[in-house]
Amino acid sequence: DLSFDVSDGTETVSSGVDLTVNPINDVAVVSDAAYTVSEDGTLTITDAALLANASDIDGDSLSIDNVSYTGIDGVLTNNGDGTHTFAPNENFNGDLSLSYGVSDGSAVTTAEIAVSVTEVNDAPIAGATSYTVDEDGSITFSDAQLLANSSDVDGSVAVHALFYIGNDGVLEINNADGLYTFTPNENFNGELSIEVQVIDDEGLISSTSATLDVVAINDAPTVESTTTTSFVADEDGSLMLSTAELLAAASASDVEGDTLSVSLVSVASGGGTVIDNGDGTFSYFAEADANGLVELTYSVSDGSATTEAQAVIQLNAVNDAPVVTAPIDLHSETNEVITLTLDELIGNAGDVDGDSLSVANFQATNAIVTDNGDGSYSVIPDTDFQGVANITYDVSDGTTTATGQLNLTVEATVDDSVDLTAAPGDLLAISIPDALSSNADLATVTLDNLPEGATVLNGIENLDGSVTISGNLDQAIQVDLGDSFEGQASISVTGFDSNDTAIDNGHTDIVVEIDSSYAFSDGAGGSQEALVEYDGNSDAGDWTNYQGDSSVDPLADGSTDEGLGGTDPSSGADTLPDEGYGG
């Protein structure tokens, strides 16, 4: 109601007006809301909190009509209980806007919800890595390798620390160059893990592991080198070595427990020889006369790998007897004494051990040996003995002995005044020298002063006892010596012409020494007649200056001629009768 006064200036009249104001609904007044939530967090908005931002002049009852989000940076969820949850996308930070409406029952008023998603540092992502290394080897990691599977959404990552708490190896950290080395224990194989800590720019740490697979590798057998004696044998001896003995000598073993074998057994040069018997045994034969330490080398195998091993054989020295390589051959004349030194007697003997040698216990036939006490020995042939005197003696190294032999050939003494030597009963064949036979005036040859009992078979005996040879003077003059005479005889030889006059320079004497010692043996103790040939030609052609030669003319099989034989007076060489001759 409105009342008012109406006045005319004098009088006043009160009046009133009734005004009716028809009601009209006023919408709710809503203000924007603002919230803050951390990155990767969630925001819960209640209806009540939103309505606190709204009012209605009409006093109408207000309610949340809707809450919505049309962006892509998160998810809004109506929980159905008067609350809404907004979850920003993972790792999103920044500002975004939601909208909501407030209803007074008649009209809806909308407003904005400002949401600030504040940045929060994310922990780094630590990714596992894996590696492989051979048994008994080692492996080195770098930071880059360890971080290969790690990252950080906010920035960079680095290796913070490495830890190994096992007991199967050793981890070495070199901070100077950012490298890490892991060495598994000897002979270890299998899998193990190393802890890796990764840190981001803000200091957040994440842990992971580096897995290491240690691959089994066959280990070669192990041996221990030794210089001590493993086996003992005598000089010039042998050994039978088994595989077990050789393995034990080298202290051989195998960490994997593989069965071990031995092969390629050898010795150093000069140490002997080894034969593989093919049954796990080996025969060792020492080098002749070697003694001392011998190194044995062989291979120990586990079936895949081999290791060289050594063992030592002690060869005990054993005295070796002296060795006589050949007899000593000497020559002497009848009744000549030969003196020999010790060095001469052991000249064909040796001792591999280097021992000093001595001689003793002489045994002789047809001679005797005397020790002169001054290191020399005299060999004395039996009186008038001719032939070979065999002498044996002991050559000693002080422990053992060998037999030495001395063969002394005793020959008849050569007398330069004697032209021929022969035995009683021998047949002399005297050739007429060329200087005489070539003389055109030569008609006959006369021999005089023949030994007692001698006869000329192809001559005519003269009244004075001389013998004349005529006719074919190219034939030898044959003088059959009698059996009764021994000694020297000077046979006179003179050449005559057809007038029975001695020719110039046509005379000489031939000296013959006749002794039974010059007889040839038939091998059964008897003697045989021998033919002694004489060629009176001298080197100068002067047959009067005799320098005689003798020779043997063997008889043809079945011949009835006399046997042949004699002694060359210039050389002392014997000539022999025809084999089997018994005339």
C-alpha positions in Angstrom: 0.0 0.0 0.0 1.1 3.5 -0.8 -0.3 6.6 1.1 0.2 10.2 0.3 -1.1 13.7 1.2 -2.8 16.0 -1.4 -2.5 19.7 -0.5 -4.0 22.7 -2.2 -1.7 24.9 -0.4 -4.0 25.2 2.4 -5.7 22.1 3.1 -4.2 18.7 3.1 -6.1 15.6 2.2 -4.6 12.2 2.9 -5.0 9.5 0.3 -3.6 6.1 -0.6 -3.0 3.7 -3.5 -2.9 -0.1 -3.4 0.0 -1.4 -5.7 0.2 -5.1 -6.4 3.8 -6.4 -7.6 3.5 -9.7 -9.3 6.5 -12.1 -8.4 9.2 -13.1 -11.2 11.9 -15.9 -10.4 15.4 -14.7 -10.2 18.1 -17.2 -11.3 20.8 -18.3 -8.8 23.9 -16.4 -8.7 26.9 -18.7 -9.2 30.6 -17.7 -9.0 33.5 -19.7 -10.5 35.3 -22.2 -8.4 39.0 -23.0 -8.3 40.9 -26.1 -7.3 44.5 -27.3 -7.2 45.7 -30.9 -7.6 49.2 -32.4 -7.9 50.4 -34.1 -11.1 49.3 -37.7 -11.2 46.9 -37.0 -8.3 43.1 -37.0 -8.2 40.7 -34.2 -7.3 37.3 -34.9 -5.6 34.7 -32.1 -5.9 31.6 -32.2 -3.7 28.3 -30.7 -4.6 28.3 -28.9 -1.3 31.6 -27.2 -2.1 30.3 -26.1 -5.5 27.0 -24.8 -4.0 29.0 -22.7 -1.6 29.8 -20.6 -4.5 26.0 -20.0 -5.4 23.1 -18.0 -4.0 19.5 -17.4 -4.9 17.7 -14.1 -4.2 14.4 -16.0 -4.2 15.7 -18.2 -1.6 15.0 -21.2 -3.7 16.7 -24.4 -2.8 19.7 -24.9 -5.0 21.3 -28.1 -6.4 24.1 -29.1 -8.7 22.7 -29.8 -12.1 25.8 -31.2 -13.7 29.6 -31.1 -13.7 31.3 -31.7 -17.0 34.7 -31.8 -18.7 35.2 -31.6 -22.4 39.0 -31.5 -22.5 41.5 -34.3 -23.1 43.9 -33.8 -20.2 42.0 -35.9 -17.7 38.9 -37.9 -16.8 35.9 -36.6 -14.8 33.9 -39.2 -13.0 30.4 -38.7 -11.3 30.6 -40.8 -8.3 26.8 -40.8 -7.8 27.1 -39.8 -4.2 27.2 -36.0 -4.6 30.8 -36.0 -5.5 32.8 -35.9 -8.7 36.4 -37.1 -9.2 38.8 -35.6 -11.7 42.0 -37.5 -12.5 44.5 -35.6 -14.7 46.2 -37.7 -17.3 49.5 -39.3 -16.1 52.3 -36.8 -15.9 50.0 -34.0 -17.0 50.5 -30.6 -15.3 49.0 -27.2 -16.1 45.6 -25.5 -16.1 42.3 -26.8 -17.3 38.7 -25.9 -16.9 35.6 -27.8 -15.8 32.0 -26.4 -15.9 29.1 -26.9 -13.5 25.5 -25.8 -13.3 23.5 -24.7 -10.3 19.7 -25.1 -10.5 17.1 -23.1 -8.3 14.5 -25.5 -9.6 13.5 -23.3 -12.4 16.7 -22.1 -14.0 20.3 -23.3 -14.2 23.2 -21.1 -13.9 26.6 -22.3 -15.1 30.0 -21.4 -13.9 33.6 -22.6 -14.4 35.8 -24.7 -12.2 39.4 -23.8 -12.7 41.7 -26.7 -12.0 45.4 -26.1 -11.6 47.5 -29.4 -11.9 50.7 -28.6 -10.3 53.9 -30.3 -11.5 55.3 -33.1 -9.4 58.7 -34.8 -10.1 58.3 -38.4 -11.3 60.6 -41.1 -10.1 62.8 -42.5 -12.9 61.9 -45.7 -14.6 64.7 -48.2 -13.9 64.8 -50.9 -16.6 66.6 -54.2 -16.1 69.5 -55.2 -18.3 71.2 -58.6 -18.8 74.7 -59.7 -19.9 76.7 -62.8 -20.6 80.4 -63.6 -19.7 82.4 -66.8 -20.0 83.6 -68.6 -16.9 86.9 -67.3 -15.6 86.4 -64.2 -17.7 85.4 -60.7 -16.7 82.9 -58.1 -18.0 83.0 -54.3 -18.0 79.8 -52.2 -17.9 79.4 -48.5 -18.8 76.7 -46.1 -17.5 75.2 -46.1 -21.0 74.8 -49.9 -21.0 73.3 -50.0 -17.5 70.8 -47.2 -18.4 69.8 -48.7 -21.7 66.3 -49.6 -20.5 65.9 -46.7 -18.0 64.2 -43.3 -18.5 62.6 -40.3 -16.7 59.6 -38.5 -18.0 60.7 -35.3 -16.4 64.3 -35.3 -17.7 67.4 -37.3 -17.7 68.6 -40.3 -15.6 72.0 -41.4 -14.3 73.5 -44.4 -12.5 73.4 -43.6 -8.8 75.0 -46.7 -7.5 75.8 -50.4 -8.1 75.8 -53.1 -5.4 76.7 -56.8 -5.4 76.0 -58.6 -2.2 76.7 -62.1 -3.4 79.9 -64.1 -2.9 80.4 -65.5 -6.5 82.6 -62.7 -7.7 84.0 -59.2 -7.2 82.5 -55.9 -8.5 85.0 -53.1 -9.1 83.7 -49.5 -9.5 85.9 -47.0 -11.3 84.2 -43.6 -10.7 86.9 -41.9 -12.8 85.7 -43.2 -16.1 82.2 -44.4 -15.3 83.1 -48.1 -15.8 82.3 -51.1 -13.7 84.0 -54.4 -13.9 82.7 -57.7 -12.6 84.9 -60.7 -12.3 83.3 -64.0 -11.3 85.1 -66.3 -8.9 87.5 -68.8 -10.5 85.5 -71.7 -12.0 82.1 -70.2 -11.1 79.4 -70.5 -13.6 75.7 -69.7 -13.3 73.4 -66.7 -13.0 73.8 -63.8 -10.6 72.3 -60.3 -10.1 73.8 -56.9 -9.5 71.6 -54.1 -8.1 71.5 -50.9 -10.1 70.2 -47.6 -8.6 69.0 -45.0 -11.1 68.6 -41.3 -10.2 66.7 -38.4 -12.0 67.4 -34.7 -12.1 65.5 -34.1 -8.9 67.2 -36.8 -6.9 64.5 -39.4 -7.0 66.0 -43.0 -7.1 64.6 -46.2 -8.6 66.3 -49.6 -8.4 66.6 -52.4 -10.9 69.0 -55.2 -11.6 71.7 -56.2 -14.1 71.5 -60.0 -14.6 74.8 -61.7 -15.4 74.9 -65.2 -17.0 78.3 -66.8 -16.4 78.6 -69.4 -19.1 80.4 -72.7 -18.1 83.7 -73.2 -20.0 85.7 -76.4 -19.7 88.8 -75.9 -17.6 92.0 -77.6 -18.7 93.5 -80.0 -16.2 95.8 -78.4 -13.7 99.3 -79.8 -12.9 102.0 -78.8 -10.6 105.5 -78.4 -12.1 108.2 -80.2 -10.1 111.9 -80.6 -10.2 111.9 -83.4 -7.6 112.5 -87.0 -8.6 109.3 -88.8 -9.5 110.7 -92.1 -10.7 114.0 -94.0 -10.2 115.8 -96.4 -12.5 119.3 -97.7 -13.0 121.6 -96.6 -15.8 120.8 -98.6 -18.9 117.6 -99.7 -17.2 113.9 -99.3 -18.1 110.6 -98.4 -16.4 106.9 -99.3 -16.9 104.9 -96.1 -16.2 101.2 -96.2 -15.7 98.7 -93.4 -16.4 97.9 -93.2 -12.7 101.6 -92.8 -11.8 102.1 -90.1 -14.3 99.0 -88.2 -13.2 100.2 -88.5 -9.5 103.7 -87.3 -10.4 102.2 -84.1 -11.9 99.6 -83.7 -9.1 97.1 -83.5 -12.0 93.4 -82.6 -11.3 90.4 -81.3 -13.1 88.0 -78.8 -11.5 85.0 -80.3 -13.3 85.9 -83.8 -12.2 86.5 -85.1 -15.8 88.4 -88.3 -16.2 92.0 -87.6 -17.1 94.3 -89.4 -19.6 98.0 -89.1 -20.6 99.5 -89.0 -24.0 102.5 -87.8 -26.0 105.0 -88.9 -23.4 108.6 -87.9 -24.4 112.0 -87.3 -22.9 114.6 -84.7 -23.6 117.2 -85.4 -26.2 119.8 -87.9 -24.9 117.5 -89.0 -22.1 116.2 -92.2 -23.7 113.0 -93.3 -25.4 109.4 -93.8 -24.5 106.9 -96.3 -26.1 103.2 -95.9 -25.7 101.9 -99.4 -25.1 98.4 -98.5 -26.1 96.9 -99.8 -22.8 97.5 -96.7 -20.6 101.0 -97.7 -19.8 104.3 -96.4 -21.2 107.7 -98.1 -21.4 110.8 -96.0 -20.8 114.2 -97.1 -21.9 117.2 -95.2 -20.7 119.8 -93.9 -23.1 122.8 -96.1 -23.1 125.3 -95.1 -20.3 123.2 -92.1 -19.4 122.7 -91.2 -15.7 121.5 -88.3 -13.7 118.2 -86.5 -14.0 116.0 -87.0 -17.0 113.0 -84.7 -17.7 109.8 -86.5 -18.8 107.2 -84.4 -20.7 103.7 -85.5 -21.4 100.1 -84.2 -22.0 97.3 -84.5 -19.5 93.8 -84.4 -21.2 90.3 -84.1 -19.8 88.9 -85.1 -23.2 88.6 -81.5 -24.4 91.6 -79.6 -23.2 95.2 -80.6 -22.5 97.9 -79.4 -20.2 101.6 -80.1 -20.5 103.1 -81.8 -17.4 106.6 -82.8 -16.4 108.1 -85.5 -14.2 111.7 -86.3 -13.3 113.4 -89.7 -13.6 116.5 -90.3 -11.6 118.9 -92.6 -13.4 121.3 -94.1 -10.9 124.8 -94.4 -12.2 126.0 -98.1 -12.7 129.6 -98.8 -13.5 130.2 -99.9 -17.1 132.8 -102.5 -17.8 135.7 -101.4 -20.1 135.2 -102.1 -23.8 138.0 -103.6 -25.9 137.2 -102.8 -29.5 139.9 -104.8 -31.3 143.0 -106.9 -30.7 146.4 -105.4 -31.0 148.5 -106.8 -33.8 152.3 -106.5 -33.6 155.2 -108.0 -35.5 158.7 -108.9 -34.3 161.6 -111.0 -35.4 162.8 -114.2 -33.8 164.0 -113.7 -30.2 163.1 -110.0 -30.3 161.7 -108.5 -27.1 158.9 -106.1 -27.5 158.3 -103.4 -24.8 154.8 -101.9 -24.6 153.5 -99.0 -22.4 150.2 -99.1 -20.6 148.7 -96.6 -23.1 149.7 -99.0 -25.9 148.1 -102.0 -24.2 144.8 -100.1 -23.6 145.0 -98.3 -27.0 142.0 -100.3 -28.3 140.1 -100.1 -25.0 137.8 -97.4 -23.6 135.6 -96.8 -20.6 132.4 -94.9 -21.0 132.5 -93.7 -17.4 135.9 -92.2 -17.9 137.5 -94.5 -15.3 141.3 -95.0 -15.4 142.2 -98.3 -16.9 144.9 -100.8 -15.8 146.1 -104.2 -17.1 146.8 -107.5 -15.3 146.7 -111.2 -15.5 148.6 -111.8 -18.8 148.0 -115.2 -20.4 150.3 -116.1 -23.3 151.1 -118.9 -25.6 154.6 -119.1 -27.1 155.7 -116.0 -25.1 155.8 -114.5 -21.6 154.9 -111.0 -20.5 156.7 -109.3 -17.6 155.7 -106.2 -15.7 158.7 -103.9 -15.7 157.4 -101.9 -12.7 157.7 -98.6 -14.5 154.4 -98.7 -16.4 155.8 -100.7 -19.3 155.5 -104.4 -20.1 157.9 -106.7 -22.0 156.7 -109.4 -24.4 159.4 -112.1 -24.8 158.7 -114.7 -27.5 159.8 -118.3 -26.8 163.4 -118.9 -27.9 163.6 -119.3 -31.7 159.8 -119.3 -31.9 158.3 -118.2 -35.2 154.6 -117.8 -35.7 151.8 -116.0 -33.9 152.0 -115.7 -30.1 148.5 -115.1 -28.7 148.4 -113.1 -25.5 145.3 -112.2 -23.4 145.1 -109.9 -20.4 142.5 -108.2 -18.2 141.7 -104.5 -18.8 140.2 -103.2 -15.5 138.4 -99.9 -14.5 138.9 -100.8 -10.9 135.6 -102.6 -10.6 135.0 -104.7 -13.7 137.2 -106.1 -16.3 137.3 -106.8 -20.0 139.6 -109.1 -22.0 142.3 -107.5 -24.2 144.2 -109.5 -26.8 147.6 -109.1 -28.3 148.6 -111.0 -31.4 152.4 -111.0 -31.9 153.6 -112.3 -35.2 157.2 -113.5 -34.8 159.0 -113.8 -38.1 162.4 -115.1 -38.9 165.2 -112.7 -38.5 166.2 -111.2 -41.8 170.0 -111.4 -42.5 171.0 -109.1 -45.3 173.9 -111.3 -46.1 171.6 -114.2 -46.9 170.1 -114.4 -50.3 167.7 -117.3 -49.7 166.3 -119.1 -46.7 165.0 -122.6 -46.9 164.5 -125.7 -44.8 166.3 -129.1 -45.2 164.7 -131.0 -48.0 163.4 -127.9 -49.9 163.8 -127.6 -53.6 165.6 -124.4 -54.9 164.6 -123.0 -58.3 167.4 -120.6 -59.3 166.7 -118.5 -62.4 169.7 -117.5 -64.6 169.8 -113.6 -64.5 168.8 -111.8 -67.6 172.2 -110.1 -67.7 173.8 -113.5 -68.2 171.2 -115.3 -70.1 170.9 -112.5 -72.6 174.6 -112.7 -73.3 174.9 -114.2 -76.8 178.1 -116.0 -75.8 176.5 -117.9 -72.9 176.5 -121.6 -73.5 176.6 -123.3 -70.1 176.3 -122.4 -66.4 178.3 -124.2 -63.6 177.2 -124.4 -60.0 179.8 -125.2 -57.3 180.1 -125.4 -53.5 176.6 -126.9 -53.2 175.4 -127.7 -49.7 176.2 -131.1 -48.4 173.7 -133.6 -49.7 172.3 -131.2 -52.4 171.7 -132.3 -56.0 171.0 -130.4 -59.2 168.1 -132.1 -60.9 168.6 -130.5 -64.3 172.4 -130.5 -64.5 175.3 -132.9 -65.1 177.7 -133.5 -62.1 181.4 -133.0 -62.9 184.2 -134.9 -61.5 185.1 -132.0 -59.2 181.7 -132.0 -57.6 180.5 -129.1 -59.6 177.4 -129.3 -61.8 177.0 -127.9 -65.3 173.7 -126.9 -66.8 173.3 -126.6 -70.6 170.6 -126.7 -73.2 167.5 -124.5 -72.4 169.0 -122.0 -70.0 165.6 -120.2 -69.8 164.5 -122.8 -67.3 165.3 -122.4 -63.6 168.2 -124.4 -62.1 166.5 -126.9 -59.7 168.5 -127.7 -56.6 167.1 -130.4 -54.3 168.5 -129.7 -50.8 169.3 -132.7 -48.7 167.7 -133.4 -45.4 171.0 -133.6 -43.5 172.4 -130.1 -43.9 171.6 -127.0 -41.8 173.5 -123.8 -41.9 174.8 -121.4 -44.6 176.1 -122.4 -48.0 177.5 -120.1 -50.6 176.7 -121.5 -54.0 179.0 -120.4 -56.8 177.4 -119.7 -60.2 179.6 -119.1 -63.3 178.7 -118.6 -66.9 180.8 -120.1 -69.8 180.9 -119.7 -73.5 181.0 -122.4 -76.1 184.8 -122.6 -75.7 184.3 -123.3 -72.0 185.7 -119.9 -71.2 184.2 -117.9 -68.4 182.4 -114.9 -69.8 183.0 -111.4 -68.6 181.1 -110.5 -65.3 179.7 -114.0 -65.5 180.1 -115.0 -61.8 178.3 -114.6 -58.5 177.7 -116.4 -55.2 174.3 -117.1 -53.8 174.2 -117.4 -50.0 171.5 -119.9 -48.8 170.6 -120.2 -45.1 169.1 -123.6 -44.4 167.3 -124.1 -41.1 164.4 -126.3 -40.1 162.7 -123.3 -38.6 161.9 -122.3 -42.2 159.9 -125.5 -42.8 156.2 -125.1 -43.6 153.7 -126.8 -41.4 151.0 -129.1 -42.9 148.6 -128.1 -40.2 149.0 -131.4 -38.4 152.4 -131.0 -37.0 154.4 -132.4 -39.9 156.4 -130.6 -42.6 156.2 -130.6 -46.3 158.8 -130.0 -49.0 158.6 -126.5 -50.5 159.9 -125.1 -53.7 162.0 -121.9 -53.1 162.4 -119.9 -56.3 165.3 -117.6 -56.9 165.4 -114.8 -59.5 168.9 -113.4 -59.4 168.1 -110.3 -61.4 169.1 -107.2 -59.5 167.4 -103.8 -59.9 170.6 -102.5 -61.5 170.9 -105.4 -63.9 174.2 -106.5 -62.3 173.5 -110.1 -61.4 176.8 -110.3 -59.5 175.4 -107.9 -56.9 172.5 -110.1 -55.9 169.3 -108.7 -54.6 167.1 -111.8 -54.6 163.3 -112.2 -54.9 161.4 -115.3 -54.2 158.0 -116.4 -55.4 155.6 -119.3 -55.2 154.2 -121.0 -58.3 151.0 -122.8 -57.2 150.6 -126.2 -58.8 147.6 -127.1 -60.9 145.2 -129.5 -59.4 146.4 -133.1 -59.9 150.0 -131.9 -60.6 152.7 -134.3 -59.4 155.3 -131.5 -59.1 156.9 -130.7 -55.8 155.2 -128.3 -53.4 156.0 -124.7 -53.3 157.2 -122.4 -50.5 160.0 -120.3 -49.0 161.0 -117.0 -47.4 161.7 -113.8 -49.3 165.0 -112.6 -47.7 164.4 -109.0 -48.6 161.0 -108.7 -46.9 160.7 -111.7 -44.6 157.4 -112.8 -46.3 156.6 -116.5 -46.5 155.3 -118.3 -49.5 153.1 -121.4 -48.9 152.8 -124.8 -50.6 149.8 -125.6 -52.7 146.7 -126.3 -50.5 146.6 -130.0 -49.7 150.0 -130.7 -51.2 151.8 -133.5 -49.4 154.8 -134.3 -51.7 
